[in-house]
Amino acid sequence: MLADRLARYCQGLCYDDLPGPVVHEVKRRILDSFGCALGAWNAHPCRIARRIGQSVKVTNGATLWGTSHKTLPDLAAFANGSLVRYLDFNDTYLAKEPAHPSDNIAAILAVGEASRASGKRIIQAIALAYEVQCRLCDAAALRPRGWDHVTYGAFSSALAAAKVMKLSDAQTLQAINLAGVANIALRQTRVGGLSMWKACAFSNAARNGVFAAMLAQQGMTGPSPIFEGEKGFMKLVSGPLDLPAFGGERGSAPAPDGSLSPPFKILDTYVKHYPVEYHAQTAVEAALALRDDLLKAEGVEVLAGITDIQIGSYDVAIEIIGRDPEKWRPQTRETADHSFPYCAAVALLDGKVTLHSFEAKRLADPVVHELMQKVRVAPLPEFAGRYPLAMPTRITVRTKAGNSYVQQVDHPLGHPKHPMSDHEIEAKFRRLAIGKLGRARISQVTDLVWKLDQLKEVNRLMPLLKLIGRG
């Protein structure tokens, strides 16, 4: 049974099973997630989630990032996870089902703080969560069946929490059963105009995963077999699931370099350079390059002379960010950062795409809306079958002068084939944190994250995340 196998993998994975590059990548994702969270501090849904967490005080609980308030681990997972996700700036994995696996990190740190876990235990739990969630995304697409990708997150976060909490084999199995039976999320979260819930959907799944582990620790049991049962997950939600070997799974053969095979999935995930949905990363890069071409060839007034913009892409990207009518008239940040027309338009107009590109004033700008209406999104036959190994976007701009300009990008900065350097990860963290922590604290957090495997207790990190001026 799949649940038994997942429980065995959770129990068997050791820190020493993790190759050096995996450990290092976990640290990069923690730093990236902290930056995303601090950048989203004032967002409305994040304030709501934080107020819920602040309504419960637990002396030895988990910290609500940015404050000194400690609450229940599951409530901290919800509030902190919403911060990580809100800006749509955290990492991505693209397969049959897309995901944002760093969504697991807030939950793992919340449980780790409450359990006084070591840095090494946190690292192995994060690697485990990435492995489980990404392998599930490889196995079956939930989107065509009407379910949201965060449905897999209840399993990955429950297993990671079980790892941190040192649950027994039997308790871990029950955590999986409990996580699976009650946490099936509707895809309506990401259809049409998007609501605040987009930022909270995974953090809610992770909250429930943590809660499942807490229940299992106390002896609660769940229905079994959760995957293969008559009314189980495979029959009603995912369809058949056939998972290959996990990274570090016992019995897997060593690779030629001596490392365990297959490679850990965290190495196949993508960091974001721009705060937009991942399929739009290549569109932004192509639009910025096109803008340079246009200005060099025809001068600054050429932007007003654009007559037509064609975004050529592939089916999955078009379904998510280039199909719904709302993508041509976004009313919320959540819709705008999931819009091919909007992301391309602001890149062409401004020569950059930042957090400010999605402020209310810019969303309502008639100049942006006028340019968006010139955008057509079309599937290109030559792109068929290239996703997810590549995510090609080709933008063609035509002007009143009768000229055409074309740019294509296949692998954006942050993709495993075009990775961001450690320096670039640190720079992104600094940009997002500078108004919240100050330079000295930013350096402290950065240094401690890079030394995470040396920490006896991850709790040392949390006071450093308290915002300047907060009691």
C-alpha positions in Angstrom: 0.0 0.0 0.0 1.2 3.5 -0.9 0.6 4.9 2.6 2.8 2.2 4.1 5.6 2.9 1.7 5.4 6.6 2.4 5.5 6.0 6.1 8.6 3.7 5.7 10.3 6.3 3.6 9.6 9.0 6.2 11.0 6.8 8.9 14.0 5.6 7.0 15.3 8.9 5.5 18.4 10.1 7.4 20.4 13.3 7.2 23.4 11.4 6.0 21.3 10.3 3.0 21.2 13.9 1.7 24.0 14.8 -0.7 25.7 18.2 -0.1 23.9 19.9 -3.0 20.5 18.9 -1.5 21.4 20.3 1.9 22.7 23.5 0.3 19.5 23.9 -1.8 17.3 23.5 1.3 19.1 26.4 2.8 18.6 28.5 -0.3 14.9 27.8 -0.3 14.6 28.7 3.4 16.2 32.1 2.8 14.1 32.6 -0.3 10.9 31.8 1.6 11.8 34.2 4.4 12.3 37.0 1.9 8.9 36.2 0.3 7.2 36.2 3.7 8.7 39.5 4.8 7.8 41.1 1.5 4.1 40.1 2.0 3.9 41.3 5.7 1.2 43.9 5.1 -0.9 41.9 2.6 -4.6 41.8 3.6 -5.0 38.0 3.7 -1.8 37.6 5.6 -3.0 40.1 8.2 -6.2 38.1 8.6 -4.3 34.8 9.0 -2.0 36.5 11.5 -4.9 37.8 13.6 -6.3 34.2 13.8 -2.9 33.0 15.0 -2.6 35.8 17.6 -6.0 34.8 19.1 -4.3 31.8 20.7 -1.2 32.1 22.9 1.0 29.1 23.6 4.2 29.7 25.7 6.2 26.9 24.0 4.4 27.0 20.6 5.5 28.4 17.3 6.3 32.0 16.4 4.2 34.1 14.1 7.0 35.4 11.9 7.7 39.1 12.3 6.4 39.1 15.9 7.3 37.6 19.2 3.9 35.9 19.6 3.8 32.1 19.9 0.7 30.1 19.0 -0.2 26.6 18.1 2.0 25.0 15.4 -0.9 24.5 13.0 -2.0 28.1 13.3 1.6 29.3 12.8 1.9 27.1 9.7 -1.3 28.7 8.3 -0.2 32.3 9.0 3.4 32.0 8.1 2.7 29.9 5.0 0.3 32.5 3.8 3.1 35.0 4.0 5.4 32.8 1.9 2.8 32.3 -0.8 1.1 35.7 -1.1 3.5 37.4 -3.5 3.6 34.4 -5.9 7.4 34.8 -5.5 8.3 31.5 -3.9 9.6 28.5 -5.8 7.8 26.2 -8.3 7.8 22.7 -9.6 6.2 21.9 -12.9 5.1 18.4 -13.9 1.7 16.7 -14.6 0.6 18.8 -11.7 2.3 22.1 -10.8 3.2 23.0 -7.3 5.1 25.4 -5.0 7.0 23.0 -2.7 8.5 25.7 -0.5 4.9 26.1 0.8 5.9 23.2 3.1 8.7 25.2 4.8 6.6 27.4 7.1 4.8 24.3 8.5 8.0 22.4 9.0 9.6 25.3 10.9 6.5 25.8 13.0 6.6 22.2 14.1 10.4 22.3 14.4 10.2 25.3 16.8 7.6 23.7 19.0 9.6 20.4 19.0 12.9 22.2 19.6 14.2 20.3 16.5 17.8 20.6 15.3 18.7 22.3 12.0 19.6 18.9 10.5 16.2 17.5 11.3 14.6 20.5 9.7 16.7 20.1 6.6 15.9 16.4 6.2 12.1 17.1 6.7 12.2 19.8 4.0 14.0 17.5 1.6 11.4 14.8 2.4 8.5 17.2 1.8 9.8 18.3 -1.6 10.4 14.6 -2.5 6.9 13.5 -1.6 5.0 16.5 -3.1 7.0 16.6 -6.3 6.8 12.8 -6.9 3.0 13.0 -6.4 2.9 15.8 -8.9 4.8 13.6 -11.4 2.4 10.7 -10.9 -1.0 12.3 -11.6 -2.6 15.6 -12.6 -5.3 16.8 -10.3 -6.2 19.9 -12.2 -8.2 18.2 -15.0 -10.2 16.4 -12.4 -11.3 19.6 -10.8 -9.0 19.4 -7.7 -6.3 21.9 -6.7 -2.6 21.1 -6.5 -2.5 21.9 -2.8 -4.4 18.6 -2.2 -1.0 16.9 -2.4 0.4 19.3 0.2 -1.6 17.8 3.0 0.4 14.5 2.5 3.8 16.2 2.2 3.3 18.5 5.2 1.9 15.7 7.4 4.9 13.4 6.6 7.4 16.3 7.2 5.7 17.1 10.5 5.8 13.4 11.4 9.6 13.4 10.7 10.2 16.5 12.8 8.0 15.2 15.7 9.7 11.8 15.6 6.4 9.9 15.2 6.5 6.1 15.3 5.9 4.0 12.2 2.2 3.4 13.2 1.7 7.1 14.1 3.2 8.2 10.8 0.8 5.9 8.9 -2.2 7.3 10.7 -1.0 10.9 10.0 -1.1 10.0 6.3 -4.6 8.5 6.6 -5.9 11.6 8.5 -4.2 14.1 6.1 -5.8 12.4 3.0 -9.3 11.8 4.1 -10.4 15.4 4.9 -8.3 17.8 2.8 -9.4 17.7 -0.8 -9.3 21.2 -2.3 -11.3 22.5 -5.2 -9.6 23.9 -8.3 -12.0 26.8 -8.3 -9.3 28.6 -6.3 -7.4 29.2 -9.5 -10.2 29.7 -12.1 -11.3 33.1 -13.4 -10.8 36.1 -11.1 -8.6 35.0 -8.2 -9.4 35.8 -4.5 -7.4 36.2 -1.3 -7.7 32.4 -0.8 -5.0 31.8 -3.5 -2.4 32.9 -0.9 -3.9 30.7 1.8 -4.9 27.5 0.0 -1.6 25.6 0.6 -1.0 27.0 4.0 -4.5 25.6 4.9 -3.5 22.2 3.5 -0.2 22.4 5.5 -2.1 23.5 8.6 -4.3 20.4 8.2 -1.2 18.2 7.6 0.4 19.4 10.8 -2.9 18.9 12.6 -3.1 15.3 11.3 0.4 14.6 12.6 -0.6 16.1 16.0 -3.7 13.9 16.1 -1.8 10.8 15.2 0.7 11.6 17.9 -2.1 11.4 20.4 -3.4 8.1 19.1 -6.1 9.2 16.6 -6.5 6.7 13.6 -7.7 7.4 10.1 -9.4 5.3 7.4 -7.3 2.9 5.5 -6.3 2.2 2.8 -6.4 5.9 2.1 -5.1 5.7 -1.4 -6.3 2.3 -2.8 -9.6 2.0 -0.9 -13.0 1.5 -2.5 -13.8 5.2 -1.9 -10.2 6.3 -1.5 -7.9 8.9 -3.0 -7.0 7.1 -6.2 -10.7 6.2 -7.0 -12.1 9.6 -6.4 -9.4 12.2 -6.7 -6.1 11.4 -8.5 -6.6 8.2 -10.5 -3.9 5.5 -10.3 -0.6 6.6 -8.6 2.6 4.8 -9.5 5.5 6.4 -7.7 9.1 5.6 -8.7 11.9 5.4 -6.1 12.3 8.4 -3.9 15.7 10.1 -3.4 17.4 8.2 -0.6 14.8 5.5 -0.4 16.2 2.3 1.0 16.9 -0.2 -1.8 17.7 2.4 -4.5 20.9 1.8 -6.3 23.8 4.2 -6.0 24.6 6.5 -9.0 28.0 6.4 -10.7 29.2 9.3 -8.4 28.3 7.3 -5.3 25.2 9.3 -4.4 21.9 7.7 -3.9 19.7 7.3 -7.0 17.4 8.9 -8.1 18.4 12.5 -7.4 16.3 14.4 -4.9 13.5 16.4 -6.5 14.4 19.7 -4.8 17.2 19.9 -7.4 14.6 19.9 -10.2 12.5 22.8 -8.7 12.7 26.5 -9.8 13.3 29.7 -7.9 11.5 32.8 -9.1 13.3 35.9 -10.3 10.1 37.9 -10.9 7.0 38.0 -8.6 4.7 36.3 -11.2 3.2 32.9 -11.8 6.0 30.7 -13.1 4.7 30.2 -16.6 4.9 34.0 -17.0 8.7 34.1 -16.0 9.8 33.5 -19.6 7.1 36.0 -20.9 8.5 38.7 -18.6 12.1 38.0 -19.8 11.1 38.0 -23.4 9.0 41.2 -23.0 11.9 43.0 -21.3 14.3 42.0 -24.1 11.7 43.2 -26.7 11.4 46.5 -25.0 15.1 47.1 -25.4 15.0 46.1 -29.0 12.0 48.5 -29.7 13.6 51.5 -27.9 16.9 51.0 -29.8 15.2 50.6 -33.2 12.4 53.1 -33.0 12.7 55.3 -30.0 10.8 55.9 -26.8 7.5 56.8 -28.6 7.3 53.3 -30.1 5.5 51.9 -27.1 2.5 54.0 -28.0 2.8 52.7 -31.6 2.4 49.0 -30.8 -0.5 47.6 -32.7 -0.4 43.9 -31.8 1.3 41.6 -29.3 1.2 37.9 -29.8 2.3 35.6 -26.9 3.0 32.2 -28.2 3.0 29.5 -25.5 2.0 25.9 -24.7 -1.3 24.4 -23.5 -0.6 24.3 -19.7 0.5 27.9 -19.5 -2.4 29.1 -21.6 -4.9 27.2 -19.4 -3.5 28.8 -16.3 -2.6 32.4 -17.2 -3.8 33.1 -20.8 -7.3 31.8 -21.3 -9.9 33.4 -18.9 -11.4 36.8 -19.9 -10.5 38.1 -16.4 -6.8 37.8 -17.4 -7.4 40.8 -19.8 -9.1 42.9 -17.0 -7.5 41.9 -13.7 -9.0 43.5 -10.7 -6.8 41.9 -8.0 -3.1 41.3 -7.6 -3.9 37.5 -7.5 -5.4 37.7 -11.0 -2.8 40.1 -12.4 0.3 37.9 -11.4 -1.5 35.0 -13.1 -2.1 37.0 -16.4 0.0 36.7 -19.5 -1.5 40.0 -20.8 -0.8 42.0 -17.7 2.7 40.7 -17.0 3.8 41.3 -20.6 2.2 44.7 -20.7 3.8 46.1 -17.5 7.2 44.6 -18.6 7.0 46.4 -21.9 5.8 49.7 -20.4 8.1 49.9 -17.3 11.2 47.9 -18.3 10.8 46.0 -15.0 8.4 43.8 -13.0 8.5 44.3 -9.3 6.2 44.1 -6.3 5.1 47.7 -7.2 3.9 46.5 -10.6 0.8 44.9 -8.8 -0.2 47.8 -6.6 -3.8 49.0 -6.9 -2.9 52.2 -8.8 -1.0 50.3 -11.5 -3.8 47.7 -11.8 -6.2 50.5 -12.6 -3.9 52.3 -15.0 -5.8 52.9 -18.3 -2.4 52.8 -20.2 -1.8 49.3 -19.0 -5.3 48.2 -19.8 -5.1 49.7 -23.3 -1.9 47.7 -24.0 -3.4 44.5 -22.6 -6.2 44.6 -25.1 -3.6 44.3 -27.9 -2.4 41.0 -26.5 -3.3 37.7 -28.2 -2.3 34.4 -26.6 -1.9 31.4 -28.9 -0.6 27.9 -28.7 2.5 27.2 -30.9 2.7 23.7 -32.4 6.4 23.7 -32.2 6.2 24.1 -28.4 4.1 20.9 -28.0 5.8 18.3 -25.7 8.5 20.7 -24.5 6.9 21.4 -21.2 7.9 20.7 -18.4 11.6 20.3 -19.4 11.3 23.8 -20.9 8.7 26.5 -20.7 9.1 28.4 -24.0 7.4 31.7 -24.6 7.7 33.6 -27.9 6.5 37.2 -28.0 6.0 39.0 -31.3 5.3 42.8 -31.3 4.1 44.7 -34.3 4.2 48.4 -34.7 2.5 51.1 -36.7 5.7 51.5 -38.7 5.1 48.0 -40.1 7.9 46.4 -38.2 7.9 43.1 -36.2 10.1 42.2 -33.2 10.4 38.7 -31.8 12.0 37.3 -28.6 11.8 33.8 -27.3 12.9 32.5 -23.9 12.9 28.8 -23.0 14.5 28.7 -19.5 14.1 31.7 -17.2 16.6 32.8 -14.6 16.0 30.5 -11.6 15.3 27.4 -13.7 17.7 24.4 -13.0 19.1 24.9 -16.5 19.7 28.6 -15.7 20.0 28.8 -11.9 20.2 31.8 -9.7 23.5 32.1 -7.8 23.7 32.2 -4.0 24.5 35.9 -4.4 21.3 36.4 -6.4 19.3 34.5 -3.8 20.8 36.7 -1.0 20.1 39.8 -3.1 16.4 38.9 -3.5 16.1 38.3 0.3 17.7 41.7 1.0 15.3 43.5 -1.4 12.3 41.9 0.3 13.5 42.3 3.9 15.3 45.6 3.9 12.4 47.7 5.2 11.4 45.0 7.7 14.5 43.8 9.4 17.3 46.3 8.8 20.7 45.5 7.4 22.3 44.1 10.5 19.5 41.6 11.1 19.4 40.7 7.4 23.0 39.7 7.7 22.3 37.7 10.9 19.5 35.8 9.3 21.5 35.1 6.2 24.5 33.8 8.1 22.4 31.6 10.4 20.5 30.0 7.5 23.7 29.1 5.8 24.8 27.5 9.1 21.5 25.8 9.7 23.0 22.3 9.8 25.1 23.4 12.8 22.1 24.6 14.9 21.1 22.4 17.9 17.7 24.1 17.9 16.1 25.9 15.0 14.4 28.2 17.6 17.4 30.5 17.3 16.2 31.8 14.0 12.7 33.0 15.0 13.6 36.1 17.1 15.7 37.4 14.2 12.6 37.6 12.1 10.8 40.0 14.4 10.1 43.3 12.5 11.9 46.5 13.5 9.8 48.4 16.0 7.5 45.6 17.0 7.2 44.6 20.7 
